Amino acid sequence: MRPPKLPYLGTVKHLHLAQLISFLRVVFTPLTLVYLSDWAHKEVFLLVIVIIAGLTDFLDGYVARLEKKTSYLGAIHDFTADKLFVLSALLVFSVAGKIPCWVTFIILYREIIVMGMRIYTSYNKVEIKASPVGKFKTAILFAGMMALLINFPQYMWIIYFSLALTVISFVDYFLKFRKVVLAEDE
């Protein structure tokens, strides 16, 4: 006699290791709120979470390529998990007065617009891959958040550099998106 299937396993069985690694960033997202608490060890706790989140951002793509399980859905899952975590952290740091709100909002607006373009292109069965500049931007942003959490005095210069890369990567993405839209009209 076979044991009964547990209901929650039915949804997880289709996920592979890379997607589970990405999902860790989704799980870590609400933990960024700890920074707004009075806990004496909140910086160290969040530093560990940011480091793990940054590693999972690199590791999930590496594992997917290694296992030959890359997919458009996996890329969207990775992108979404990354944005949820990073934007939550930035919003928390802005509320705490550590990062100017205008910086967070520029990054937030860029991500919303790029997500809209991704939805549009996916509807038309076209994938625009993340550029090396976009990946570098994310790495620098993680480095900036880590610098903030270890109280590195010039952490804002790292954040501003990631902001500049955010704008550059947006222009790059927009130009690729424009080519897709113009190709439809032909």
N, C-alpha and C positions, 0 to 999 in steps of 0.2 A: 504494500500500500504506500502510495506517494504522500509525502507531507503536504499540507495545504500551502498555497502560495500566499506570502504576506503581501498585502495591498501596496505598501510603499516601495517594495522592490520592483514592481512592474514598471515604475517610471524611471528607476535608476539603471536598470539592466541595459538600456540602450546607450547609456553614456559610456564613453571610453575614458581611459586614464587622463588624457589631455583635458577633456571637458570637466572632469572632476577637479583637476588642478585649477582650472579657471574658476570653478564654482567656489573655491576657497575665498577668492576675493569678494564674492557676493556675501559669503558668511562673515567676512571681516568688516564689511561696510558699516554696520551699525556700531561696531566697536570703536570707531573713530569718535563717537560721542563721549567716550571716557575723557577725552581731552578737556571737556567743559566741566569736569567734576573738580572737587577739591582734593582728590586722592594725591598723595605725595609722590607716588611712583608712576603717575600717568604718562610722563614723557618717555620713560624707559619702556613701559608697556606698549605704548603706541609706536615707538621706534622699532621694537621687535615685530609688531604687526606690519608696519610699512616695509621693513626689510623682507619679511616673508611674502608680502603681496608683490613686491618688486621681483622677487625671485620666481614666483609663480607666473608672473607676466612673461618672463623669459622662458621658463620651463615648459609651459603648456604648448607653445608652438614647437619647441624643440622635440618634445615627446610625440606630438602629432606627426611631425615629419619623420621621426625615427620609426614610428609604428606604421607609417604610410596611411594615416587616418586623417589627413587634412581634408577639410570640407568648407564650403561657404557657410554652412550653419555653425561650424566650429569657430570660424573667423568672426562671425557676428556674436557668438557667445563670448569669445575672448574680448572683443571690442566692448561689449556691453558691461561685462564684469569689470574691466579696466576702468571704464568711465564712471560706473557707480562708485567704485572705491575712491578713485582720485577726486571726483567732484565732491563726494561726501567729506573727505579729508580737507579739501580746500574751503568748503563752506564752514566747516567747524573752525578751521584756523582763522577765517575771516571774522566769524562771530567772536572769537577770542581776541581779535585785534592784532593778530600776528601777520596777516596778509591783507593788503588793502582789498576792499570789496570789488573795486573796479577790475583788479587783476583776475579775481575769481570769475567775475561775470564775463569778461572777454573770453576766458577759457571755456566757460559754460556755454556761451552763445556759439562758439566755434564748434563745440561737440554736438550741440543740438542741430545746427545747420548741416554738419557732415553726416549725422545720423539720418537726417531727412534725405540727403543726396544718396546715401547707401540704400535706403528703403526704395527710392525711386529707381535706382539702377538695378536692384535685386528684382524688382517687379518686371523689369525688362531683361532679366536673365544676364546681366552684365556685372562682373565683379571688378571693383577698383581696389587693388591691393594697397595696403598701407605703404607709404614711401619710407625710405631710410630716414629722412628728416623727421617724419612723424614718430618713428620708433625711437629716434635719438631724443626727440622732445619729451617723450614719456620717461625715458631713462633719466634725463636731466631733472624733470619735475620730481621724480622719486628722490633723486639726490638732494634737491632743494628741501623737500619735506624732511628728509633725514637730518640735513644741516640745521633746520629749524628746531628739530627735536633734541639735538645735542647742544643747542644754544650757540651755534657757530655765528659770530657777529655779522658776517657778510652773507647770511643765507638768502637775503632778498635779492642779491645780485644773481644768484643761481636761479631763483624764481623768475626774475626779469629775463634772464637768458632763455629759460623755458618758454616764457611768454612770447619772446621774439620768434622762437622756433615754432610756436603754436600758430602765429600769423603766417609764417613762411609755409608751413605744411598745409595750412588752409588754402592758400593761394595755389599751391601745387595740386591739391585735391580738387579744387574748383576748376582748374584748367583741364584736368582729366575728365571731370564730370561734364564740362562743356563739350568736349569731344564726343562723348557718348550721346548727348542731346542733339548735337549737330549731325551726327551720323544717322540718327532716327529720321531727320527731315529729308535725307537724301533718298 
